[in-house]
Amino acid sequence: MCRWAAYLGEAVFLEDILTAPCHSLIAQSHCAQEAKSPTNGDGFGLAWYGERPEPGLYRDILPAWSDPNLKSLCRQIKSSLFLAHVRASTGSATSRMNCHPFTSERWSFMHNGQIGGFEKIRRALENSLSDAVFDQREGTTDSELFFLLMIDEGLSSDPQGAVSRATSRVLEVSRRAGLEPALKLTAAFSDGQALYAVRYATDAQAPTLYTSIFRKGAGRCIVSEPFDREGGDWQAIPPSSFVTMTSDGTSIRPFAPTAAKLALVG
């Protein structure tokens, strides 16, 4: 499983969250404490928002701990909204196109989890995409495909509904393939204005998710694993939750997939 961190608030240097803390995301890339695998060395990525509506994006296949360019960028870039991810592959190749975050126009998305039996249902899920959305497919991961399912389900106008309907599509395709649905989904995504997150699993083992106020109210973080256990007041997000974070505050609502309506090809 992967590790990630996201921030929304007053502009801060990326290093304040990603490289400087004692248990920063970079430290978690080789020594995670709450992940199935302590090492997340199959690439990394950053998506940050600035003066333009679409996010900046930097991804590479090096382990995050060994890339001096990453540390330099984090020291120089200031942003009021950013997402960062260190990857532990669950089966797909280590390539730049498979590194998170994934972006589409103003949206960015990153994921910690897995679609169980993905190799058996990948084709059906890809076939269920509209042509315009399928054309955005660049990599081979289940995470990128889930992001495209969200876009196909109306992400731009209904973020929570889009995640719910995308989840239902995965579960329904699994059942049609004769599989017991197995999905782990702890993801964060943004349109450059708000920051959203979801924590869900078909079993009782949803990947972890936490949120905390940063620097006496300067902003809020949402992370897969706390980066400062001594100084932070971390709130664990319960399973089956959807989080919406804006400049006005944070809301946590129940999350449950809605019924899927599929017209599958092949």
N, C-alpha and C positions, 0 to 999 in steps of 0.2 A: 504494500500500500504506500501511498505518497504522503507528503506533508505540504501544507500550504498556509499562507497568511495573507490577509487583506486588511486594508485600512481606509477609513473615510473620516475627514475632518479638516482642520487647518493644515496647510501645506507643511510637510516635514521632509527631511532627507530620508530617502529609502533606507539608508544604513541604520537609522534609529530603531528600526524594527527587524531588518533582514540580516544585518551582519554584526551590529554592536552588542546586543544583549547577550547574557551568558549562555542562554539556550536558544539562540537565534535560529532562524530558518536554515542558515548555513551550517550551524552546529547540528541541527536535526538531520541534515543530509547524510551525515555519517554516524549519528548517535541519537536516533529518535527513541523516545521512552514509551510512547503509547501506540506505536505502530506494530503491525505483524512482523515487519522487517525493520531492524534498526538502521539499515543502510538504504539511502535513496540516492543512488549514484548514476541513474540512467538519463541524465539530462536535467535541465532546469529552464525556467522562463519567467519573464517579467512582463506585465502589461500595466501601463500607467497613463493617466489622463492629465493633460495640460491645457494649452490654449486652443487646441483643435478638438472637434467632437469625437474623432476616432482615437483610440488609444495608441500610444507607442508600444512596440513589441520587440523584445529581445529574447531569443531562445538559442540554446546550444546543447550539444550532446555530451559535453564534458561534465564530470561531477561538479556540483556547485562549489565544493570546497577547494577546487584546484584551478578555478578560472579567475585570474587577476582582473580581467576586464569587468566581470560582474561586480567585484568589490569596488572598482574605480567608478563605475556607473552609479552604484548605490551611494557612494560618497558625494557625488556631484548633483544627482537628480533630486529635485524637490517636487512633491506632488501632494495633492489633497485627496487623491483616490488612486489606489494601486492594488494589484494582485500579484502574488509571487508563488512559485510552485517548484518543488524538487520531486523528481520522479523515481518511482520504483516500478518497473514494467511488470504487468501481469500477463505478458505473453507477446505483445506486439514488439516490433523491432525498435531498436534504439536509433532514432533519426530525428532530425530537427522538426520535421512535420508532425511527429508524434509527441513532441514536448508541449506541455501546457504553459501558459494559457492559450486557448484558441480564440480567434477574433472573427467577427463578421460585422462590417460597417462600424457602428458605435459600440457594439456589444463585445464583451470579453467573458471567458468562461474557463474555470478550472475545476478539477474533480479528484476526489480520493475515493476509490471504490472499484467496483467491478460488475460487469454483466455476466452472470454465470452462464456457461454454455454458449458463449458468444460465437465461437467458431461454427456452431450449428444453426444459429439464427441470424448471423450477420447479413447474409444475402437477402433474406426476407425483410429485414429492417431497412436495408439500403433501398430495396425495391419499393418500399412504402413511402419513400421521400418524393416530393414533387421534383420535377426536372430542375427547376431553378435552384432549389436547395441542394440537390444532389451534386450539382456542378461546383459547389463550394468544397466538396470533400477533397482533402489534400493528403491526409495520412491514412492510417489503418487501425487506429485505436477505437475501442468501444466508447471512450470518453468523448472524442470528437463527434462520433456518430450520435451520441445522446444529445450533444449541443445542437446538432443539425435537426434532430427530432423536435427539440424545443422551438427552434426557429420556425419549423414547419407547422407547429401547433400554436403559433400566434404570440411568440415571445415579446414582440415589440409593443403589444397592447395589453397583454395579460400575463405577466411573469409567473405568478404562482399557478395559474391555470395551465400555462404552457408546460411547466415542469410536471404537473399532475397528469396531464394528458400524454406527455412523452413517456412517463413512467408506466402508464397503463398500456401503451403500445408495446413496450418491452415485455411486460408481463403476459399480455395476450399472445404475442408471437411465440413466446416460450411455451405457453400451453398448447398452441397449435402444433408445435414441433414435438409434442409429447414429453416436454421437460417440466420439472417442478420449478416454477419461477424462483430465481435466485439473483437478487439485485442488492448491491450495497452502493449507497449514493450519499456522499457528503460533498457538496459542491458549493462554489461561490461564483457569482456572475454579476455584471454591472453594465449599465448603459451610459456611464459617465456622470450620472446624477445621483442615483441611489445604488446601494450595494445590497445584494440579495444572497441568501444562503439557504440550503436545505439539508436536513439530516434525516435519512430514511433507510430502512433495510427490510427485506422480506422476512428476515429472521430477527432474533433479539440482539444481533451484533452489529448495529450501525456504527460506522467509523466515528470517532470522537469529534466534537465541535465545541468551541468555547468563544466567549466574547468578553471584552473588558474595556473600561474607559482608559484612555491613554493620556498621560501627562495632565492630570487634573482637569479633564474636560476638553482638552484640545481636539480630541477625536475619539473614535472607537476602533478597536481591532476585532476581527473575527478570524479565528485560527483553528487548525486541526489539532494543534498541541501548544500549550502556553510556552512563551519564549522567556518569561521572567517569573518563576514560581515564588520568588522571595518578595518582590515588590508589587506584583500585580494582583488585583482582586478579580479573579477569573470566574465567570459564571458558565457552568456546563449547560449546553443547550440539550434539552431532552430529545430522545428519538421521536421520529414522526413530527418534525417541526419545520416551519418555514419562517425565515427571518427576513425582515425588511428594515434596512438601516438608511436613514436620511439625515440631513443636517438638523432636523427637528427632533430626532430620537430614534429609538429602536422598538419594533414590535415583533412578537413571536406568536405565531398562530399554528394551530394543528395542521398537519399535512397528511392527506390521504389521497391516493390515486383515484381518478374518476373513471367511469366506464369507457373503454376504448371503442372507437368506431373505425374499423380498418377496411381498406380496399387493397388487398395485397396482390402483387403481381408475381407469378412464378411459384 
